[in-house]
Amino acid sequence: EFQTYKSRLVNSLFFAVPLVLLNMILSRISTIGQWLDSPISNSMPRSAIFTWLLATPVQFWVARPILRSAFIAAKSLHGNMDTLIALGTLSAYVWSFSSNILAAFSSNFVPSDFFETAVLLVVLVNIGKSLEARAKGQTSSALASLHSMQASDATRVKCVDEEDCRITHEECVPLDLVNKNDLLLVLPGARVPVDGIVMWG
């Protein structure tokens, strides 16, 4: 599961990093910024083409599992976290796309570009899910290690009485056959098979 989310994170970053560089750095360089802001059709800027090309794969390829989960939940008239993420990213994407299309046909319309918001939201979600999957994997490994350390059998003994610890009978039994009030012998260096009270030693 961790590898799956890690792959999605890498794929989203592949498109998110150029998009952030385009909007945050390149657009602030005078000559490049002027070229990006120059309209290619009425009031639609040239930068809208690049941001749309970078955002579309993230929205409909990387975030496809999120959209699918939200769609399944919507069909059953339920909502989940993926529903909120899908609504947020789709709202930003659809509004940005529609806004730039309107700007392409109207010189008086000022477009809004929220493609970066949709992409970064998908990136943050994948970061969170990757960390969660990694933590779950580490917890599972720790539990598996603890389980492997547990003894598979125990040495059950009988003594003369509670005051005399001389062993009169000794047998090796599986843990499933250990009962309450049984006396167990734990040799030095051996694993303690079950919880109990130390009677002697």
Z-matrix of the N, CA and C atoms (Angstrom, degrees):
N
C 1 1.464
C 2 1.526 1 111.14
N 3 1.330 2 116.15 1 -39.77
C 4 1.462 3 119.94 2 179.24
C 5 1.523 4 111.03 3 -62.29
N 6 1.325 5 116.72 4 -41.27
C 7 1.462 6 120.16 5 179.64
C 8 1.524 7 111.52 6 -64.26
N 9 1.327 8 116.59 7 -34.63
C 10 1.462 9 120.37 8 178.55
C 11 1.521 10 110.93 9 -64.11
N 12 1.331 11 116.41 10 -49.61
C 13 1.465 12 120.25 11 -179.84
C 14 1.529 13 111.31 12 -68.81
N 15 1.320 14 116.64 13 -32.86
C 16 1.462 15 119.80 14 177.24
C 17 1.522 16 110.32 15 -64.63
N 18 1.338 17 116.20 16 -40.91
C 19 1.465 18 120.34 17 178.03
C 20 1.526 19 110.82 18 -63.65
N 21 1.325 20 116.42 19 -42.00
C 22 1.473 21 119.52 20 178.51
C 23 1.521 22 110.88 21 -65.02
N 24 1.324 23 116.80 22 -37.62
C 25 1.454 24 120.48 23 178.84
C 26 1.522 25 111.11 24 -64.42
N 27 1.323 26 116.17 25 -44.68
C 28 1.465 27 120.20 26 179.15
C 29 1.524 28 110.57 27 -62.29
N 30 1.330 29 116.05 28 -42.71
C 31 1.465 30 119.79 29 179.91
C 32 1.530 31 111.69 30 -64.09
N 33 1.337 32 116.24 31 -40.79
C 34 1.464 33 118.89 32 179.43
C 35 1.531 34 111.20 33 -68.41
N 36 1.332 35 116.91 34 -38.18
C 37 1.466 36 120.10 35 177.96
C 38 1.517 37 111.79 36 -66.50
N 39 1.335 38 116.85 37 -30.15
C 40 1.471 39 121.29 38 179.26
C 41 1.532 40 110.66 39 -58.52
N 42 1.323 41 116.71 40 -34.09
C 43 1.467 42 120.66 41 179.34
C 44 1.530 43 111.74 42 -97.66
N 45 1.333 44 117.04 43 -29.03
C 46 1.462 45 120.08 44 -176.09
C 47 1.528 46 112.27 45 -71.46
N 48 1.330 47 116.48 46 -39.78
C 49 1.472 48 119.61 47 -177.84
C 50 1.532 49 111.50 48 -61.78
N 51 1.346 50 119.90 49 -49.41
C 52 1.472 51 118.73 50 176.42
C 53 1.528 52 112.75 51 -61.24
N 54 1.344 53 116.02 52 -35.02
C 55 1.463 54 119.14 53 -179.50
C 56 1.524 55 110.91 54 -65.84
N 57 1.333 56 116.99 55 -43.05
C 58 1.471 57 120.69 56 178.12
C 59 1.524 58 110.47 57 -66.08
N 60 1.320 59 116.75 58 -41.70
C 61 1.465 60 119.92 59 177.55
C 62 1.519 61 111.26 60 -61.11
N 63 1.315 62 115.71 61 -39.05
C 64 1.471 63 120.21 62 -179.85
C 65 1.522 64 111.33 63 -65.45
N 66 1.334 65 116.19 64 -45.52
C 67 1.473 66 119.97 65 -174.78
C 68 1.519 67 113.62 66 -82.29
N 69 1.331 68 116.75 67 -32.98
C 70 1.458 69 119.51 68 -172.66
C 71 1.528 70 114.26 69 -97.63
N 72 1.328 71 116.64 70 -26.40
C 73 1.471 72 118.73 71 -174.77
C 74 1.526 73 111.76 72 -117.51
N 75 1.330 74 116.25 73 -58.85
C 76 1.463 75 119.14 74 -175.69
C 77 1.523 76 112.26 75 -61.36
N 78 1.328 77 116.41 76 -35.94
C 79 1.471 78 119.34 77 -178.26
C 80 1.523 79 112.09 78 -69.01
N 81 1.342 80 117.43 79 -16.82
C 82 1.460 81 121.14 80 -179.07
C 83 1.529 82 112.44 81 -92.22
N 84 1.318 83 115.52 82 -9.92
C 85 1.467 84 119.37 83 174.16
C 86 1.527 85 107.62 84 -80.29
N 87 1.315 86 116.31 85 125.34
C 88 1.467 87 121.49 86 -167.85
C 89 1.527 88 113.99 87 -50.26
N 90 1.308 89 116.94 88 -56.53
C 91 1.467 90 118.92 89 -174.85
C 92 1.526 91 111.64 90 -67.89
N 93 1.337 92 115.86 91 -43.72
C 94 1.470 93 119.67 92 179.71
C 95 1.524 94 110.31 93 -68.25
N 96 1.338 95 115.85 94 -40.80
C 97 1.459 96 119.56 95 179.11
C 98 1.513 97 112.47 96 -61.63
N 99 1.319 98 116.66 97 -42.12
C 100 1.466 99 120.37 98 177.92
C 101 1.526 100 111.08 99 -63.41
N 102 1.327 101 115.15 100 -39.70
C 103 1.475 102 118.41 101 179.59
C 104 1.526 103 110.95 102 -67.26
N 105 1.340 104 117.38 103 -40.10
C 106 1.464 105 120.98 104 179.31
C 107 1.525 106 111.67 105 -68.01
N 108 1.324 107 116.67 106 -36.60
C 109 1.462 108 120.65 107 -177.64
C 110 1.520 109 112.78 108 -81.20
N 111 1.316 110 117.01 109 -13.10
C 112 1.466 111 119.04 110 -179.01
C 113 1.525 112 110.17 111 -66.96
N 114 1.327 113 117.74 112 135.74
C 115 1.469 114 120.87 113 -177.34
C 116 1.533 115 111.84 114 -72.11
N 117 1.308 116 114.92 115 145.58
C 118 1.471 117 120.13 116 175.32
C 119 1.521 118 110.72 117 -109.58
N 120 1.324 119 115.94 118 -18.00
C 121 1.463 120 120.50 119 176.16
C 122 1.515 121 107.97 120 -155.14
N 123 1.318 122 115.97 121 108.24
C 124 1.461 123 121.92 122 -174.72
C 125 1.527 124 109.87 123 54.25
N 126 1.363 125 118.49 124 -114.89
C 127 1.470 126 119.21 125 -177.34
C 128 1.522 127 113.20 126 -105.49
N 129 1.333 128 119.13 127 11.45
C 130 1.471 129 120.92 128 178.10
C 131 1.526 130 109.38 129 -81.62
N 132 1.342 131 117.84 130 120.09
C 133 1.467 132 120.04 131 -177.38
C 134 1.528 133 111.98 132 -74.68
N 135 1.317 134 114.42 133 158.55
C 136 1.466 135 120.09 134 178.95
C 137 1.528 136 111.51 135 -64.81
N 138 1.320 137 117.14 136 -30.59
C 139 1.467 138 120.72 137 -178.65
C 140 1.528 139 112.24 138 -63.18
N 141 1.342 140 117.00 139 -25.74
C 142 1.460 141 120.42 140 -178.70
C 143 1.523 142 111.65 141 -62.35
N 144 1.320 143 116.66 142 -32.74
C 145 1.470 144 120.61 143 179.18
C 146 1.530 145 109.76 144 -64.91
N 147 1.326 146 116.47 145 -45.19
C 148 1.464 147 120.58 146 -177.61
C 149 1.529 148 111.55 147 -68.90
N 150 1.330 149 116.53 148 -43.16
C 151 1.461 150 118.79 149 -179.66
C 152 1.531 151 110.83 150 -66.24
N 153 1.331 152 116.43 151 -36.99
C 154 1.472 153 119.67 152 178.13
C 155 1.523 154 110.53 153 -65.93
N 156 1.325 155 117.92 154 -42.42
C 157 1.467 156 121.62 155 179.72
C 158 1.530 157 111.58 156 -64.16
N 159 1.318 158 117.54 157 -34.74
C 160 1.462 159 120.91 158 -179.72
C 161 1.533 160 112.22 159 -80.48
N 162 1.316 161 117.04 160 -31.37
C 163 1.462 162 120.31 161 -176.51
C 164 1.524 163 113.08 162 -82.08
N 165 1.316 164 117.38 163 -31.80
C 166 1.472 165 120.50 164 -174.49
C 167 1.531 166 113.38 165 -61.15
N 168 1.360 167 120.62 166 -46.40
C 169 1.471 168 119.11 167 177.83
C 170 1.529 169 113.17 168 -61.49
N 171 1.323 170 116.86 169 -35.92
C 172 1.470 171 119.92 170 179.88
C 173 1.528 172 110.14 171 -67.86
N 174 1.329 173 115.63 172 -43.19
C 175 1.468 174 120.07 173 -176.04
C 176 1.527 175 112.78 174 -68.16
N 177 1.331 176 116.96 175 -40.38
C 178 1.467 177 119.24 176 -171.63
C 179 1.536 178 114.05 177 -111.86
N 180 1.333 179 117.65 178 -4.99
C 181 1.464 180 120.06 179 176.75
C 182 1.528 181 110.50 180 -114.54
N 183 1.332 182 116.43 181 -59.39
C 184 1.466 183 119.79 182 -179.03
C 185 1.528 184 110.67 183 -66.53
N 186 1.325 185 117.06 184 -41.97
C 187 1.469 186 121.04 185 -176.81
C 188 1.531 187 112.17 186 -89.60
N 189 1.315 188 117.79 187 10.60
C 190 1.470 189 120.22 188 -178.61
C 191 1.531 190 112.84 189 -58.59
N 192 1.358 191 120.16 190 -43.21
C 193 1.476 192 118.71 191 176.93
C 194 1.529 193 113.13 192 -59.46
N 195 1.326 194 116.78 193 -35.05
C 196 1.464 195 120.52 194 178.46
C 197 1.525 196 109.87 195 -67.51
N 198 1.333 197 116.55 196 -44.47
C 199 1.460 198 120.67 197 179.74
C 200 1.526 199 110.84 198 -64.55
N 201 1.344 200 116.26 199 -38.58
C 202 1.460 201 119.73 200 179.83
C 203 1.528 202 110.69 201 -65.51
N 204 1.331 203 115.88 202 -43.99
C 205 1.457 204 119.91 203 178.93
C 206 1.521 205 111.36 204 -62.54
N 207 1.329 206 116.60 205 -41.18
C 208 1.467 207 120.33 206 179.21
C 209 1.526 208 110.72 207 -66.24
N 210 1.335 209 117.17 208 -37.84
C 211 1.465 210 120.98 209 179.66
C 212 1.526 211 111.15 210 -66.43
N 213 1.339 212 116.44 211 -42.52
C 214 1.466 213 120.58 212 178.52
C 215 1.527 214 110.43 213 -63.01
N 216 1.335 215 116.42 214 -41.48
C 217 1.458 216 120.12 215 178.67
C 218 1.525 217 111.09 216 -65.54
N 219 1.343 218 116.31 217 -38.08
C 220 1.461 219 119.90 218 -179.61
C 221 1.528 220 111.08 219 -67.16
N 222 1.334 221 117.08 220 -36.07
C 223 1.469 222 120.14 221 179.25
C 224 1.520 223 111.70 222 -63.34
N 225 1.327 224 116.67 223 -33.01
C 226 1.463 225 120.52 224 179.37
C 227 1.531 226 111.79 225 -94.01
N 228 1.354 227 115.60 226 12.23
C 229 1.470 228 122.23 227 177.99
C 230 1.521 229 111.89 228 59.75
N 231 1.311 230 115.47 229 38.94
C 232 1.460 231 121.27 230 176.21
C 233 1.522 232 109.03 231 -126.50
N 234 1.296 233 115.88 232 164.98
C 235 1.455 234 121.18 233 176.73
C 236 1.508 235 111.25 234 -129.69
N 237 1.314 236 116.48 235 153.03
C 238 1.459 237 121.33 236 175.94
C 239 1.525 238 108.65 237 -144.19
N 240 1.311 239 116.50 238 -172.56
C 241 1.455 240 119.92 239 -179.40
C 242 1.526 241 111.54 240 -62.95
N 243 1.325 242 116.35 241 -36.09
C 244 1.463 243 119.72 242 178.22
C 245 1.526 244 111.69 243 -63.99
N 246 1.319 245 116.36 244 -30.06
C 247 1.466 246 119.89 245 177.04
C 248 1.521 247 110.49 246 -62.31
N 249 1.329 248 116.85 247 -44.85
C 250 1.469 249 121.22 248 179.31
C 251 1.525 250 110.78 249 -64.20
N 252 1.330 251 116.05 250 -42.68
C 253 1.471 252 119.84 251 -179.28
C 254 1.519 253 110.30 252 -65.31
N 255 1.329 254 116.32 253 -43.80
C 256 1.461 255 120.55 254 -179.73
C 257 1.525 256 110.92 255 -63.00
N 258 1.335 257 116.69 256 -43.30
C 259 1.468 258 119.96 257 178.74
C 260 1.528 259 111.07 258 -62.20
N 261 1.322 260 115.78 259 -42.12
C 262 1.462 261 119.27 260 -179.16
C 263 1.520 262 112.92 261 -65.92
N 264 1.317 263 116.38 262 -48.93
C 265 1.468 264 119.54 263 -177.50
C 266 1.527 265 111.85 264 -69.91
N 267 1.325 266 116.55 265 -41.60
C 268 1.475 267 119.37 266 179.51
C 269 1.524 268 111.52 267 -66.33
N 270 1.327 269 116.64 268 -37.66
C 271 1.470 270 119.17 269 178.10
C 272 1.524 271 110.76 270 -61.61
N 273 1.340 272 115.65 271 -46.51
C 274 1.466 273 119.44 272 179.64
C 275 1.525 274 111.12 273 -64.36
N 276 1.337 275 116.16 274 -41.71
C 277 1.466 276 120.00 275 -177.32
C 278 1.533 277 111.12 276 -69.08
N 279 1.329 278 116.69 277 -49.50
C 280 1.471 279 120.45 278 -176.49
C 281 1.526 280 110.99 279 -64.51
N 282 1.328 281 116.78 280 -41.50
C 283 1.462 282 118.95 281 179.47
C 284 1.530 283 110.76 282 -64.83
N 285 1.329 284 117.46 283 -43.23
C 286 1.470 285 120.43 284 179.54
C 287 1.521 286 110.89 285 -63.07
N 288 1.327 287 116.35 286 -43.44
C 289 1.462 288 120.67 287 -179.90
C 290 1.531 289 110.67 288 -64.22
N 291 1.328 290 116.04 289 -47.92
C 292 1.468 291 120.06 290 -179.11
C 293 1.519 292 111.13 291 -64.42
N 294 1.327 293 115.81 292 -39.71
C 295 1.455 294 120.58 293 -179.08
C 296 1.523 295 111.30 294 -61.89
N 297 1.310 296 116.23 295 -43.03
C 298 1.470 297 119.00 296 -179.67
C 299 1.525 298 112.27 297 -73.14
N 300 1.321 299 117.13 298 -31.32
C 301 1.468 300 119.31 299 175.64
C 302 1.526 301 110.16 300 -65.66
N 303 1.333 302 116.36 301 -42.74
C 304 1.464 303 120.02 302 176.76
C 305 1.519 304 110.94 303 -62.58
N 306 1.341 305 115.75 304 -39.52
C 307 1.466 306 119.48 305 179.47
C 308 1.521 307 111.67 306 -65.78
N 309 1.342 308 116.22 307 -29.53
C 310 1.469 309 119.83 308 179.84
C 311 1.513 310 111.94 309 -68.72
N 312 1.336 311 117.10 310 -21.58
C 313 1.468 312 120.68 311 -177.75
C 314 1.528 313 112.46 312 -111.98
N 315 1.329 314 116.63 313 2.00
C 316 1.459 315 119.71 314 -179.90
C 317 1.521 316 109.72 315 -142.33
N 318 1.289 317 115.88 316 127.04
C 319 1.461 318 119.88 317 -179.30
C 320 1.525 319 111.89 318 -81.71
N 321 1.343 320 117.05 319 -11.37
C 322 1.465 321 121.05 320 -178.28
C 323 1.531 322 112.74 321 -96.97
N 324 1.323 323 116.75 322 -9.63
C 325 1.464 324 120.28 323 -177.38
C 326 1.527 325 109.75 324 -89.58
N 327 1.329 326 115.92 325 130.89
C 328 1.467 327 121.08 326 178.67
C 329 1.532 328 108.36 327 -97.71
N 330 1.325 329 118.40 328 114.22
C 331 1.476 330 120.56 329 -175.89
C 332 1.527 331 112.58 330 -75.68
N 333 1.325 332 114.98 331 156.41
C 334 1.465 333 122.08 332 174.09
C 335 1.519 334 108.82 333 -117.15
N 336 1.321 335 116.23 334 138.07
C 337 1.463 336 120.96 335 -177.35
C 338 1.529 337 109.75 336 -119.94
N 339 1.351 338 115.17 337 106.28
C 340 1.461 339 120.73 338 177.52
C 341 1.525 340 111.09 339 -116.68
N 342 1.326 341 116.80 340 21.78
C 343 1.465 342 120.19 341 178.75
C 344 1.531 343 110.54 342 -58.93
N 345 1.323 344 115.71 343 -39.33
C 346 1.475 345 120.31 344 -179.14
C 347 1.525 346 110.91 345 -62.38
N 348 1.331 347 117.15 346 -37.40
C 349 1.467 348 121.01 347 179.43
C 350 1.522 349 110.73 348 -61.87
N 351 1.331 350 116.67 349 -45.33
C 352 1.466 351 121.20 350 -179.76
C 353 1.523 352 110.87 351 -62.50
N 354 1.315 353 116.61 352 -43.00
C 355 1.461 354 120.86 353 -177.61
C 356 1.525 355 111.16 354 -67.31
N 357 1.323 356 117.11 355 -46.35
C 358 1.463 357 120.11 356 -178.57
C 359 1.523 358 111.74 357 -66.51
N 360 1.319 359 117.25 358 -30.44
C 361 1.467 360 119.95 359 176.40
C 362 1.527 361 110.58 360 -65.21
N 363 1.327 362 116.07 361 -41.73
C 364 1.474 363 119.98 362 176.99
C 365 1.527 364 110.39 363 -64.62
N 366 1.326 365 117.16 364 -39.59
C 367 1.467 366 121.00 365 178.63
C 368 1.525 367 110.40 366 -61.99
N 369 1.331 368 117.36 367 -47.05
C 370 1.464 369 121.01 368 -178.92
C 371 1.526 370 111.61 369 -63.76
N 372 1.321 371 116.35 370 -38.79
C 373 1.469 372 119.89 371 177.80
C 374 1.524 373 110.18 372 -63.15
N 375 1.322 374 117.42 373 -43.56
C 376 1.463 375 120.77 374 179.96
C 377 1.522 376 112.12 375 -68.03
N 378 1.325 377 117.24 376 -32.99
C 379 1.463 378 119.95 377 174.69
C 380 1.528 379 109.84 378 -63.09
N 381 1.331 380 116.10 379 -47.03
C 382 1.456 381 120.29 380 179.71
C 383 1.519 382 112.89 381 -61.86
N 384 1.322 383 116.71 382 -43.90
C 385 1.459 384 120.16 383 -179.05
C 386 1.526 385 111.48 384 -70.15
N 387 1.332 386 117.16 385 -32.61
C 388 1.463 387 120.11 386 176.37
C 389 1.522 388 110.94 387 -65.38
N 390 1.329 389 116.39 388 -44.41
C 391 1.465 390 120.32 389 178.48
C 392 1.529 391 111.14 390 -64.67
N 393 1.336 392 115.90 391 -39.20
C 394 1.469 393 119.30 392 179.10
C 395 1.523 394 111.01 393 -65.34
N 396 1.349 395 116.15 394 -43.65
C 397 1.468 396 119.98 395 179.85
C 398 1.525 397 111.07 396 -65.42
N 399 1.325 398 116.52 397 -37.12
C 400 1.470 399 119.90 398 178.50
C 401 1.521 400 110.85 399 -65.94
N 402 1.343 401 116.51 400 -42.42
C 403 1.464 402 120.12 401 178.65
C 404 1.527 403 111.08 402 -63.89
N 405 1.326 404 117.01 403 -40.10
C 406 1.463 405 120.54 404 177.58
C 407 1.529 406 111.06 405 -63.61
N 408 1.341 407 115.47 406 -40.63
C 409 1.463 408 119.25 407 179.17
C 410 1.512 409 112.14 408 -63.98
N 411 1.337 410 115.95 409 -42.02
C 412 1.468 411 119.64 410 178.66
C 413 1.522 412 111.10 411 -65.98
N 414 1.337 413 117.10 412 -37.96
C 415 1.465 414 120.67 413 178.20
C 416 1.516 415 110.66 414 -65.41
N 417 1.333 416 116.26 415 -42.40
C 418 1.471 417 120.40 416 179.05
C 419 1.522 418 110.83 417 -62.91
N 420 1.339 419 116.49 418 -40.48
C 421 1.471 420 120.33 419 178.96
C 422 1.523 421 110.85 420 -65.05
N 423 1.344 422 115.98 421 -40.32
C 424 1.470 423 119.62 422 179.48
C 425 1.520 424 110.75 423 -65.16
N 426 1.339 425 116.63 424 -42.01
C 427 1.460 426 120.11 425 178.96
C 428 1.527 427 111.35 426 -65.75
N 429 1.337 428 115.72 427 -38.43
C 430 1.461 429 119.37 428 178.40
C 431 1.529 430 110.86 429 -65.00
N 432 1.339 431 115.91 430 -38.59
C 433 1.466 432 119.89 431 178.13
C 434 1.525 433 111.06 432 -65.12
N 435 1.335 434 115.89 433 -42.13
C 436 1.459 435 119.44 434 178.25
C 437 1.526 436 111.13 435 -64.19
N 438 1.331 437 115.64 436 -39.27
C 439 1.468 438 119.05 437 -179.95
C 440 1.526 439 111.19 438 -66.16
N 441 1.343 440 116.01 439 -37.29
C 442 1.467 441 119.17 440 -179.65
C 443 1.520 442 111.86 441 -69.40
N 444 1.338 443 116.20 442 -22.08
C 445 1.461 444 119.89 443 179.72
C 446 1.525 445 112.37 444 -81.32
N 447 1.314 446 117.42 445 -12.25
C 448 1.461 447 120.12 446 -178.18
C 449 1.525 448 110.41 447 -73.95
N 450 1.311 449 115.08 448 139.06
C 451 1.472 450 119.82 449 178.38
C 452 1.527 451 110.09 450 -68.54
N 453 1.324 452 116.16 451 147.16
C 454 1.469 453 120.57 452 -179.27
C 455 1.526 454 112.41 453 -92.55
N 456 1.319 455 116.69 454 -16.23
C 457 1.467 456 119.62 455 178.80
C 458 1.525 457 109.69 456 -146.44
N 459 1.306 458 115.82 457 174.93
C 460 1.458 459 121.29 458 -178.26
C 461 1.529 460 109.62 459 -141.65
N 462 1.303 461 115.72 460 155.61
C 463 1.474 462 121.40 461 177.47
C 464 1.519 463 108.43 462 -99.81
N 465 1.322 464 115.57 463 107.28
C 466 1.465 465 120.97 464 -179.59
C 467 1.527 466 109.14 465 -93.09
N 468 1.319 467 115.62 466 134.61
C 469 1.470 468 120.21 467 -176.23
C 470 1.523 469 110.20 468 -129.62
N 471 1.300 470 114.13 469 163.48
C 472 1.468 471 121.91 470 172.06
C 473 1.510 472 107.86 471 -126.36
N 474 1.304 473 115.01 472 136.93
C 475 1.458 474 120.74 473 -179.18
C 476 1.526 475 110.11 474 -112.58
N 477 1.312 476 114.15 475 171.10
C 478 1.467 477 119.70 476 -179.78
C 479 1.523 478 109.52 477 -59.84
N 480 1.326 479 116.47 478 -53.24
C 481 1.464 480 121.97 479 174.71
C 482 1.523 481 107.46 480 -163.08
N 483 1.337 482 117.08 481 -175.88
C 484 1.460 483 121.11 482 -176.86
C 485 1.523 484 112.23 483 -66.14
N 486 1.333 485 117.47 484 -24.70
C 487 1.455 486 120.26 485 -179.18
C 488 1.522 487 111.64 486 -90.21
N 489 1.322 488 115.69 487 -27.12
C 490 1.465 489 120.60 488 -176.77
C 491 1.527 490 108.33 489 -109.35
N 492 1.328 491 116.58 490 115.38
C 493 1.453 492 120.41 491 -174.32
C 494 1.526 493 113.15 492 -91.51
N 495 1.319 494 117.74 493 14.46
C 496 1.461 495 118.86 494 177.55
C 497 1.529 496 109.55 495 -68.16
N 498 1.334 497 115.34 496 129.97
C 499 1.466 498 121.01 497 -175.36
C 500 1.520 499 109.72 498 -81.35
N 501 1.330 500 115.22 499 127.20
C 502 1.466 501 120.51 500 177.59
C 503 1.524 502 112.19 501 -103.29
N 504 1.357 503 116.11 502 -20.76
C 505 1.474 504 119.52 503 -179.57
C 506 1.527 505 108.59 504 -151.23
N 507 1.308 506 116.44 505 141.86
C 508 1.465 507 121.33 506 -178.31
C 509 1.526 508 109.04 507 -142.45
N 510 1.340 509 116.74 508 133.35
C 511 1.466 510 120.99 509 178.47
C 512 1.528 511 109.83 510 -149.23
N 513 1.320 512 115.20 511 148.37
C 514 1.476 513 121.50 512 177.93
C 515 1.525 514 108.24 513 -97.29
N 516 1.333 515 117.36 514 123.39
C 517 1.464 516 121.40 515 -176.01
C 518 1.531 517 108.99 516 -130.35
N 519 1.341 518 116.58 517 152.21
C 520 1.477 519 119.44 518 173.70
C 521 1.524 520 110.87 519 -64.68
N 522 1.332 521 116.13 520 157.20
C 523 1.457 522 119.97 521 -178.46
C 524 1.523 523 112.07 522 -61.03
N 525 1.323 524 117.08 523 -30.21
C 526 1.467 525 120.30 524 -179.04
C 527 1.525 526 112.13 525 -63.01
N 528 1.344 527 116.52 526 -23.80
C 529 1.467 528 120.28 527 -177.17
C 530 1.522 529 112.85 528 -95.49
N 531 1.339 530 116.89 529 2.10
C 532 1.458 531 120.12 530 177.84
C 533 1.523 532 108.69 531 -78.83
N 534 1.309 533 116.94 532 127.66
C 535 1.458 534 122.38 533 -177.67
C 536 1.524 535 111.09 534 -113.13
N 537 1.324 536 113.88 535 166.55
C 538 1.461 537 119.68 536 176.82
C 539 1.533 538 109.74 537 -62.21
N 540 1.328 539 115.95 538 141.36
C 541 1.471 540 124.19 539 179.49
C 542 1.526 541 113.43 540 75.36
N 543 1.342 542 118.53 541 5.03
C 544 1.465 543 120.20 542 173.57
C 545 1.523 544 109.66 543 -69.87
N 546 1.338 545 115.38 544 146.38
C 547 1.465 546 120.89 545 173.45
C 548 1.526 547 108.21 546 -95.57
N 549 1.321 548 116.52 547 127.08
C 550 1.465 549 121.35 548 -178.67
C 551 1.511 550 109.37 549 -118.53
N 552 1.325 551 114.10 550 142.00
C 553 1.459 552 120.77 551 178.04
C 554 1.520 553 109.00 552 -100.02
N 555 1.329 554 116.87 553 124.07
C 556 1.464 555 122.27 554 177.48
C 557 1.519 556 107.38 555 -116.65
N 558 1.310 557 116.49 556 112.13
C 559 1.463 558 121.64 557 -179.19
C 560 1.526 559 110.16 558 -77.86
N 561 1.320 560 117.90 559 157.81
C 562 1.471 561 120.94 560 178.94
C 563 1.532 562 111.08 561 -57.72
N 564 1.312 563 116.25 562 130.46
C 565 1.462 564 121.60 563 178.92
C 566 1.515 565 113.68 564 86.30
N 567 1.335 566 117.49 565 -7.64
C 568 1.467 567 120.64 566 -179.18
C 569 1.526 568 110.11 567 -84.82
N 570 1.339 569 115.86 568 161.79
C 571 1.458 570 120.79 569 178.06
C 572 1.525 571 110.19 570 -80.30
N 573 1.318 572 114.77 571 141.77
C 574 1.473 573 119.79 572 176.68
C 575 1.528 574 107.48 573 -79.97
N 576 1.319 575 118.32 574 115.62
C 577 1.469 576 120.54 575 -171.21
C 578 1.535 577 114.08 576 -70.95
N 579 1.326 578 118.34 577 -37.36
C 580 1.461 579 121.83 578 -176.90
C 581 1.518 580 109.69 579 -143.31
N 582 1.331 581 115.63 580 167.93
C 583 1.468 582 120.33 581 174.40
C 584 1.530 583 109.52 582 -72.42
N 585 1.280 584 115.72 583 147.36
C 586 1.466 585 118.55 584 179.54
C 587 1.511 586 112.41 585 -176.26
N 588 1.307 587 115.78 586 -171.45
C 589 1.467 588 123.21 587 179.35
C 590 1.533 589 109.21 588 -111.62
N 591 1.319 590 116.31 589 133.83
C 592 1.470 591 121.40 590 178.88
C 593 1.531 592 108.29 591 -75.21
N 594 1.320 593 115.34 592 116.74
C 595 1.470 594 120.25 593 -179.93
C 596 1.513 595 111.42 594 -89.12
N 597 1.319 596 117.02 595 -45.00
C 598 1.464 597 122.44 596 178.62
C 599 1.519 598 108.54 597 -138.91
N 600 1.306 599 116.88 598 149.51
C 601 1.441 600 120.46 599 174.57
C 602 1.522 601 111.56 600 117.43
